[in-house]
Amino acid sequence: MRETARATDLLDWYDRHARDLPWRVGPRARAAGMRPDPYRVWLSEIMLQQTTVPAVKPYFEAFTARWPTVSDLAAAADADVMAAWAGLGYYARARNLLKCARAVAEEHGGVFPDSYEGLLGLPGIGPYTAGAIAAIAFDLPATVVDGNVERVMARLHDEHTPLPQAKPVLTDMAAALTPQQRPGDYAQAVMDLGATICSPRNPACGLCPWRPSCAAWEAGTAAELPKKAPKKRKPTRLGIAYLVRRVDGAWLLERRPDKGLLGGMLGWPGSEWNEAPGEAPPIRAEWKTLPGEARHTFTHFHLRLTVKTALVPMDRPATRGEFVELAEFSPSDLPTVMRKAYDLARGS
């Protein structure tokens, strides 16, 4: 009964304070009979993985304008999708995005499965994403647990077990609260609560609909939860990026292998990334080493790139990559680390 009352209190709060997001059907529209588009829900959830809402909004709007349905996306060229994704990071998501879109188009007639199990069987969709789509798009009582929900549950129950060890118990807590009525709105409500009220720093407990039953608020421990295990120190890797320009303005670029970091993305030819990279020039040239470095942080390591530039004649063959005409070259199509190398060269 207590869980039912909590869900009701949260839904009442959500009806008044739901965020206006481009992929969301708000509570008023939903009550009037409008249903979310599973394609838009899926696309937003993939984009939002380890990425913030403000960063995702322009990408989501650009994708849905260019590819308004999952079948449109499935028919898109890989290179076009990878270029449109550039800058959003975690590029394996873009590769899996295409695999999933094509599976939906080819195996499901362009219609997303309407069950948790069916969604879980699609490429690139794990338990969290399957639960989110099942709840938000199909109003199924699936348990949805992202970082916001973990934080809310840890504080609501004053749970001090550190993450990631606490994930199973926090998921159980979230499952116990998930209602049979309006589960899609509830899933979005608890995520909104974590994003806007029960924030990582300085939670606005005075505005929280769950404050009267929040164990951490009662104990005065909300600001220190959830506990997290100490992070391992990230190693630093070094590399060399070779920026080659032909006398007619064309740039030498290569597409990275599909598997691995930045898989399938265009970038500058370069060395391996390790503690002592060897020279690996893609063309015979007189190289100029630029002052400074292009620095970037990936999930598991820091990268420091030495940038070398060269100007070559029209008839000079490259051993790697292909020249892209200046009119067809767009720095925005490059992943962030490659744009940093370009910016360093442009400013030299």
Helices and strands as residue ranges (DSSP letters): H 2-17, H 27-31, H 38-48, H 53-66, H 70-74, H 78-85, H 92-107, H 116-120, H 127-138, H 147-156, H 167-177, H 183-196, G 205-207, G 211-213, H 215-219, G 222-224, E 236-246, E 251-255, E 266-267, E 288-289, E 294-297, E 302-312, E 322-324, G 326-328, G 331-333, H 336-346
